[in-house]
Amino acid sequence: MELNKKKELEKKYNFKSNYIKHIGNFRNEIIQKKIIPYQVEFQAPPRGKKICWLECPYCYGLSADNNGERLSKERGLEILRQILDGGVKKIIFAGYATDPLNCSYIGELLDLTISKKAIFGFNTKALKISETFFNALEKNKISDGSYISLSVDSGSNETYNLIHDVKAKKAKIYDQVLNNARRLGDLKKKNYFDLSAAYLVNANSANLNDYENFINDFISAGCNVLRFSFPQPPKDTTTAKGVVPTPEEINLYLSDLNKLKKKYEKDNCLIIITNPDSDHDIYNKPRTIPCYARYLFPTVGFDGWLYNCSQSSAPNFRSTALGDLTKNDFWKLFYNYDNENLDNYIKVCSKKISDSGCRCDRKEHIVNQFVIDSKVF
């Protein structure tokens, strides 16, 4: 792997990407309503009544309301087209308690994104992948910086079922995900994109044999990045002991992981071990306000509403939502803020955010603190 590529990936997966190119212009662009989001997260609506395939005990979206509202295929494609035509260059497909590949029209969403020459990103468990999705990856020229990140978190079927709390204990989901990863790896050779696999470490997955199986399996499958990290405390959910490791437990896990990194890291596959909660002093911190996420990475929720960010994108956060995309266009809602009294608007929004009980993810903590420290507001 080229040195520059390696540095770029390390920066990205260690939460050090620069979401604001010119901090001095950031406030002015907001005031002038010329700000274009760095990226938009599109939470493709699930095809069934359940929000997600699994109910992982560490998931930050377990407390999400599921009121049955969904964004239709026709409207979903129209909203994505508006976003891309308006100048957004990066679309992330992920979900608040959802998996983007559990959407009946995810292949069409990907095809549209690629055809508009935008960067795409996928955060997915990759349990099932449609032929339409594979075809979109194969037939189009993919923009540099695009990626698919697989949430695996184990190195065996047994550990997969344990960490994800799969009820059918004999299910071979790990094998299923690995087979999908191999097929994605074959496509990556023909039409390059970053293919990574992530491993969340806690009491249910901290197993040396699993670590090594995971590393060998997913390097062989074609991944160019493997990342080990640790779950964040989920919102409004009580977890069993060890599901979210304590700082002391994390330090013990890091010892084994760092040895494996030295043993297995190859030129064609970077192994990253990241602990941003400690690095940025945000362990169990609910949020960093004032919040500037809605200007940088607003999120289309699975219910068809536009939200501030990926962590506040379910019906239980309607008090902070930017509006209903089934009735309004994207840019009308995005620019619907008081730019003549911006400081007061941000103050009012911060109170709503705090009252909603939302939790920042790691990138939001870091970006919000960066803006606060810059003193541009």
Secondary structure, DSSP 8 states (H G I E B T S, - for coil): --HHHHHHHHHHHTT---S-S-HHHHHHHHHTT----S-EEE----SSSSS-S---TT-TTTT----S----HHHHHHHHHHHHHTT--EEEE--SS--TTSSTTHHHHHHHHHHTT-EEEEEE--S---HHHHHHHHHS---TT-EEEEE---SSHHHHHHHTT-SSTT--HHHHHHHHHHHHHHHHHHS--EEEEEEE-STTT--HHHHHHHHHHHHHHT-SEEEEE-----TT----TTSS--HHHHHHHHHHHHHHHHHH-BTTBEEEE--HHHHTT-TT----SS--HHHH--EE-TTSEEESSGGG-SGGGGGG--EETTTS-HHHHHT-S-STTHHHHHHHHHHHHHHHT----HHHHHHHHHHHHHT--
